[in-house]
């Protein structure tokens, strides 16, 4: 799967890229036929406490050209990635089951 990375107000390190590849790339095991994946990472510069990091993922599936979008805000970038992965996993499974039942 080809993952596109975009970052705003933070440095996108190799560690973060590898972590995203590991988590989001793991969705391939659900045979979701993901065509495209775009990730947007940003850090809110106005807040000092609370949900500062924002992680957005857009997945384009080959099933009926579906687009799955998830936005998560969290206190750390790694926890935002984990939460987004869980949301995407539920959505991909739901779409796959719908298509299988047709």
BADRENDO-743777 format. One record per atom (N, C-alpha, C): residue number from 0; residue in one letter; atom name; x, y, z. Coordinates in Angstrom, 1 decimal. Atoms other than C-alpha are relative to their C-alpha. Layout:
N
    n  res  atom       X       Y       Z
  NUM    a    CA       X       Y       Z
...
END
This chain:
102
    n  res  atom       X       Y       Z
    0    x     N     0.8    -1.2     0.0
    0    x    CA     0.0     0.0     0.0
    0    x     C     0.9     1.2     0.0
    1    x     N    -0.8    -1.2     0.1
    1    x    CA     1.3     3.4    -0.9
    1    x     C    -0.7     1.1     0.9
    2    x     N     0.5    -1.0    -1.0
    2    x    CA     0.8     5.9     2.0
    2    x     C     0.7     1.3    -0.3
    3    x     N    -0.5    -1.3     0.1
    3    x    CA     1.1     9.6     1.4
    3    x     C     0.0     0.7     1.3
    4    x     N    -0.1    -0.7    -1.3
    4    x    CA     2.3    11.7     4.4
    4    x     C     0.0     1.5    -0.2
    5    x     N     0.0    -1.4    -0.1
    5    x    CA     1.5    15.3     5.1
    5    x     C     0.1     0.4     1.5
    6    x     N    -0.1    -0.5    -1.3
    6    x    CA     2.5    17.2     8.2
    6    x     C     0.0     1.5     0.1
    7    x     N     0.2    -1.4    -0.2
    7    x    CA     1.7    20.6     9.6
    7    x     C     0.4     0.3     1.4
    8    x     N    -0.5    -0.5    -1.4
    8    x    CA     3.5    22.3    12.6
    8    x     C     0.7    -1.1     0.8
    9    x     N    -0.8     1.0    -0.7
    9    x    CA     5.5    19.2    13.4
    9    x     C     1.0    -0.7    -1.0
   10    x     N    -1.0     0.7     0.8
   10    x    CA     8.5    17.3    12.1
   10    x     C    -0.4    -1.4    -0.2
   11    x     N     0.3     1.3     0.3
   11    x    CA     7.7    14.1    10.4
   11    x     C     1.2    -0.9    -0.1
   12    x     N    -1.2     0.8    -0.1
   12    x    CA    10.4    11.7    11.5
   12    x     C    -0.2    -1.4    -0.6
   13    x     N     0.0     1.4     0.5
   13    x    CA    11.2     8.2    10.2
   13    x     C    -0.7    -0.9     1.0
   14    x     N     0.7     0.8    -1.0
   14    x    CA     9.9     6.8    13.5
   14    x     C    -1.5     0.1    -0.1
   15    x     N     1.4    -0.2     0.2
   15    x    CA     6.5     8.3    13.0
   15    x     C    -0.5    -0.7    -1.3
   16    x     N     0.4     0.6     1.3
   16    x    CA     6.4     7.2     9.3
   16    x     C    -0.1    -1.6     0.2
   17    x     N    -0.1     1.5    -0.2
   17    x    CA     7.4     3.6    10.3
   17    x     C    -1.2    -0.5     0.8
   18    x     N     1.1     0.3    -0.8
   18    x    CA     4.7     3.6    13.0
   18    x     C    -1.3     0.0    -0.8
   19    x     N     1.2    -0.1     0.8
   19    x    CA     2.0     4.7    10.6
   19    x     C     0.0    -1.1    -1.0
   20    x     N    -0.1     1.2     1.0
   20    x    CA     3.2     2.1     8.0
   20    x     C    -0.4    -1.3     0.7
   21    x     N     0.3     1.3    -0.8
   21    x    CA     2.9    -0.6    10.7
   21    x     C    -1.4     0.0     0.3
   22    x     N     1.4     0.0    -0.5
   22    x    CA    -0.5     0.4    12.0
   22    x     C    -1.0     0.1    -1.2
   23    x     N     0.9    -0.1     1.1
   23    x    CA    -2.3     1.6     8.8
   23    x     C     0.3    -1.0    -1.1
   24    x     N    -0.3     1.0     0.9
   24    x    CA    -0.5    -0.8     6.6
   24    x     C    -0.5    -1.4     0.4
   25    x     N     0.6     1.2    -0.5
   25    x    CA    -1.8    -3.6     8.8
   25    x     C    -1.4    -0.2    -0.4
   26    x     N     1.4     0.2     0.4
   26    x    CA    -5.3    -3.0     7.4
   26    x     C     0.0    -0.9    -1.3
   27    x     N     0.0     0.9     1.2
   27    x    CA    -4.2    -5.0     4.3
   27    x     C    -0.4    -1.4     0.3
   28    x     N     0.4     1.4    -0.4
   28    x    CA    -4.8    -8.2     6.2
   28    x     C    -1.5    -0.2     0.0
   29    x     N     1.4     0.1     0.1
   29    x    CA    -8.5    -7.4     6.0
   29    x     C    -0.5    -0.1    -1.4
   30    x     N     0.2     0.1     1.5
   30    x    CA    -8.3    -7.7     2.2
   30    x     C    -1.0     1.1    -0.4
   31    x     N     0.8    -1.2     0.3
   31    x    CA    -9.8    -4.2     1.9
   31    x     C     0.1     0.6    -1.4
   32    x     N    -0.2    -0.5     1.3
   32    x    CA    -8.4    -3.6    -1.5
   32    x     C     0.2     1.6     0.0
   33    x     N    -0.2    -1.5    -0.2
   33    x    CA    -7.1    -0.1    -0.5
   33    x     C     0.8     0.5    -1.2
   34    x     N    -0.6    -0.6     1.2
   34    x    CA    -6.2     1.9    -3.6
   34    x     C     1.0     1.1     0.4
   35    x     N    -0.7    -1.2    -0.4
   35    x    CA    -4.9     5.0    -1.9
   35    x     C    -0.2     0.3     1.4
   36    x     N     0.1    -0.3    -1.4
   36    x    CA    -4.1     6.2     1.6
   36    x     C     0.8     1.4     0.2
   37    x     N    -0.6    -1.3    -0.2
   37    x    CA    -3.4     9.8     2.6
   37    x     C    -0.1     0.3     1.5
   38    x     N     0.0    -0.3    -1.5
   38    x    CA    -2.4    10.8     6.2
   38    x     C     0.4     1.4     0.2
   39    x     N    -0.3    -1.4    -0.4
   39    x    CA    -2.4    14.3     7.6
   39    x     C     0.2     0.0     1.5
   40    x     N    -0.4    -0.2    -1.4
   40    x    CA    -0.6    15.0    10.9
   40    x     C     0.1     1.4     0.2
   41    x     N    -0.2    -1.4    -0.3
   41    x    CA    -0.8    18.3    12.6
   41    x     C     0.0     0.2     1.5
   42    x     N    -0.1    -0.4    -1.4
   42    x    CA    -0.1    19.9    15.9
   42    x     C    -0.6     1.4     0.2
   43    x     N     0.7    -1.2    -0.3
   43    x    CA    -2.4    22.6    17.3
   43    x     C     1.0     0.9     0.7
   44    x     N    -0.9    -0.9    -0.7
   44    x    CA    -0.2    25.6    18.2
   44    x     C    -0.7     0.9     1.0
   45    x     N     0.7    -0.9    -0.9
   45    x    CA    -2.9    27.4    20.1
   45    x     C    -0.2    -0.6     1.4
   46    x     N     0.3     0.7    -1.3
   46    x    CA    -3.3    24.8    22.9
   46    x     C     1.4    -0.5     0.6
   47    x     N    -1.2     0.6    -0.7
   47    x    CA    -0.6    23.7    25.4
   47    x     C    -0.4    -1.2     0.7
   48    x     N     0.5     1.2    -0.7
   48    x    CA    -2.7    21.1    27.2
   48    x     C    -1.1    -0.6    -0.7
   49    x     N     1.2     0.6     0.6
   49    x    CA    -5.3    18.6    26.2
   49    x     C     0.3    -0.6    -1.4
   50    x     N    -0.1     0.7     1.3
   50    x    CA    -5.9    17.2    22.7
   50    x     C     0.8     1.0    -1.0
   51    x     N    -0.9    -0.9     0.8
   51    x    CA    -3.0    18.9    20.8
   51    x     C     0.2    -0.6    -1.4
   52    x     N    -0.3     0.6     1.3
   52    x    CA    -2.3    16.4    18.0
   52    x     C    -1.2    -0.5    -0.7
   53    x     N     1.1     0.4     0.8
   53    x    CA    -4.6    15.7    15.1
   53    x     C     0.5    -0.9    -1.1
   54    x     N    -0.4     1.0     1.0
   54    x    CA    -4.4    12.7    12.8
   54    x     C    -1.2    -0.3    -0.9
   55    x     N     1.1     0.2     0.9
   55    x    CA    -6.5    12.4     9.7
   55    x     C     0.4    -1.0    -1.0
   56    x     N    -0.3     1.0     1.0
   56    x    CA    -6.6     9.4     7.4
   56    x     C    -1.2    -0.1    -1.0
   57    x     N     1.0     0.2     1.1
   57    x    CA    -8.4     9.1     4.0
   57    x     C     0.4    -1.2    -0.8
   58    x     N    -0.2     1.3     0.7
   58    x    CA    -8.6     5.6     2.5
   58    x     C    -1.0    -0.1    -1.2
   59    x     N     0.9     0.2     1.2
   59    x    CA    -9.9     5.0    -1.0
   59    x     C     0.0    -1.5    -0.3
   60    x     N     0.1     1.5     0.2
   60    x    CA   -11.2     1.4    -1.4
   60    x     C    -0.5    -0.2    -1.4
   61    x     N     0.5     0.4     1.3
   61    x    CA   -11.8    -0.4    -4.7
   61    x     C    -1.4    -0.4     0.0
   62    x     N     1.4     0.4    -0.1
   62    x    CA   -15.2    -1.5    -3.5
   62    x     C    -0.9     1.2    -0.3
   63    x     N     0.9    -1.1     0.3
   63    x    CA   -17.6     0.9    -5.2
   63    x     C     0.6     1.3     0.1
   64    x     N    -0.7    -1.2    -0.2
   64    x    CA   -14.9     3.5    -5.0
   64    x     C    -0.3     0.8     1.3
   65    x     N     0.3    -0.5    -1.4
   65    x    CA   -15.6     4.0    -1.3
   65    x     C     1.1     0.8     0.5
   66    x     N    -1.0    -0.8    -0.6
   66    x    CA   -13.8     6.7     0.6
   66    x     C    -0.3     0.0     1.5
   67    x     N     0.1     0.1    -1.5
   67    x    CA   -13.2     6.2     4.4
   67    x     C     0.8     1.1     0.5
   68    x     N    -0.7    -1.1    -0.6
   68    x    CA   -12.2     9.2     6.4
   68    x     C    -0.1    -0.1     1.5
   69    x     N     0.0     0.0    -1.4
   69    x    CA   -11.2     9.3    10.0
   69    x     C     0.8     1.1     0.5
   70    x     N    -0.8    -1.0    -0.7
   70    x    CA   -10.1    12.2    12.2
   70    x     C     0.0    -0.2     1.4
   71    x     N    -0.2     0.3    -1.4
   71    x    CA    -8.7    11.7    15.6
   71    x     C     0.8     1.1     0.6
   72    x     N    -0.8    -0.9    -0.8
   72    x    CA    -7.4    14.2    18.2
   72    x     C     0.4    -0.7     1.3
   73    x     N    -0.5     0.7    -1.2
   73    x    CA    -5.2    13.0    21.1
   73    x     C     1.1     0.8     0.6
   74    x     N    -1.1    -0.7    -0.7
   74    x    CA    -2.6    14.1    23.6
   74    x     C     1.4    -0.4    -0.6
   75    x     N    -1.3     0.4     0.6
   75    x    CA     0.2    12.2    21.8
   75    x     C    -0.3    -0.5    -1.4
   76    x     N     0.2     0.4     1.4
   76    x    CA     0.7    11.5    18.1
   76    x     C    -0.1    -1.5    -0.1
   77    x     N     0.1     1.5     0.1
   77    x    CA     1.2     7.7    18.7
   77    x     C    -1.4    -0.5     0.5
   78    x     N     1.3     0.4    -0.4
   78    x    CA    -2.1     7.4    20.6
   78    x     C    -1.0     0.4    -1.0
   79    x     N     1.0    -0.5     1.1
   79    x    CA    -3.9     9.4    17.8
   79    x     C     0.1    -1.1    -1.1
   80    x     N    -0.1     1.0     1.0
   80    x    CA    -2.5     6.9    15.3
   80    x     C    -0.7    -1.3     0.4
   81    x     N     0.7     1.3    -0.5
   81    x    CA    -3.7     3.9    17.4
   81    x     C    -1.5     0.1     0.0
   82    x     N     1.5    -0.2     0.0
   82    x    CA    -7.2     5.4    17.8
   82    x     C    -0.5     0.0    -1.4
   83    x     N     0.4    -0.1     1.3
   83    x    CA    -7.4     6.1    14.1
   83    x     C     0.0    -1.4    -0.7
   84    x     N    -0.1     1.4     0.6
   84    x    CA    -6.3     2.5    13.2
   84    x     C    -1.2    -0.8     0.5
   85    x     N     1.2     0.8    -0.5
   85    x    CA    -9.1     1.1    15.5
   85    x     C    -1.3     0.4    -0.8
   86    x     N     1.2    -0.5     0.7
   86    x    CA   -11.7     3.3    13.8
   86    x     C    -0.1    -0.5    -1.4
   87    x     N    -0.1     0.5     1.4
   87    x    CA   -10.5     2.4    10.3
   87    x     C    -0.3    -1.5    -0.1
   88    x     N     0.2     1.5     0.0
   88    x    CA   -10.5    -1.3    11.2
   88    x     C    -1.5    -0.3     0.1
   89    x     N     1.5     0.2    -0.2
   89    x    CA   -14.2    -1.1    12.3
   89    x     C    -0.7     0.4    -1.3
   90    x     N     0.7    -0.4     1.3
   90    x    CA   -15.2     0.8     9.1
   90    x     C     0.3    -0.9    -1.1
   91    x     N    -0.4     0.9     1.1
   91    x    CA   -13.3    -1.4     6.7
   91    x     C    -0.7    -1.4     0.2
   92    x     N     0.7     1.2    -0.2
   92    x    CA   -14.8    -4.5     8.3
   92    x     C    -1.5     0.1    -0.3
   93    x     N     1.4    -0.2     0.2
   93    x    CA   -18.3    -3.1     8.2
   93    x     C    -0.3     0.1    -1.5
   94    x     N     0.2    -0.1     1.4
   94    x    CA   -18.0    -2.2     4.5
   94    x     C     0.2    -1.4    -0.7
   95    x     N    -0.3     1.3     0.5
   95    x    CA   -16.4    -5.6     3.7
   95    x     C    -1.2    -0.9     0.2
   96    x     N     1.1     0.9    -0.4
   96    x    CA   -19.2    -7.4     5.5
   96    x     C    -1.3     0.3    -0.8
   97    x     N     1.2    -0.4     0.8
   97    x    CA   -21.9    -5.4     3.7
   97    x     C     0.1    -0.5    -1.5
   98    x     N    -0.2     0.4     1.4
   98    x    CA   -20.4    -6.2     0.3
   98    x     C    -0.1    -1.5    -0.1
   99    x     N     0.0     1.5     0.0
   99    x    CA   -20.0    -9.9     1.2
   99    x     C    -1.4    -0.5     0.1
  100    x     N     1.4     0.4    -0.2
  100    x    CA   -23.7   -10.1     2.2
  100    x     C    -0.9     0.3    -1.2
  101    x     N     0.8    -0.3     1.1
  101    x    CA   -24.9    -8.7    -1.1
  101    x     C    -0.1    -1.2    -0.9
END
